[in-house]
Amino acid sequence: MPWHCLGLPPPTDRRYLTNRMVNDHASARAFLRRSSESLRDAAKELDDHLGFQRFLAPLTRQEGPPLPSPPTPGGRRR
């Protein structure tokens, strides 16, 4: 049975469509790979930053409540 009786595109069109699907698939995989690499790098940078913050937190923590700010000259008087 010929291809046109089955409702199929001509063989050259099928080859074109197959090649196009292969190219589209390869492009999509490359896009996903680049996106994945960028996301991985951003997650690593964030993890490094948060690790540094955790390291600094005990060093910068004050003992007891914070001290009140000193009175300003010309402040309110009772």
Phi, psi and omega in degrees: 000130181293158184298325183288337177286336179272358181078018180269152175290159178303154183306322180294322177294322179296319178297317179299314181295321179296314179298321180295318178296320179297315179295317179298319180296315180296319179296317180295318178297319179296318179298314180295322179296315179296318179297318180296318179296318179296316179296319178299315180296319179294320179295320179294318179297317178296318179297318177298317181297314181293325176297319178295319178298318179296324179293319183284332186307309181293331182287330184260355182288134178273153174275127179079183181289156179294149180286146177292153180289148181293152180294146179268146177296142180078017180288180180293143177239151178260000000 
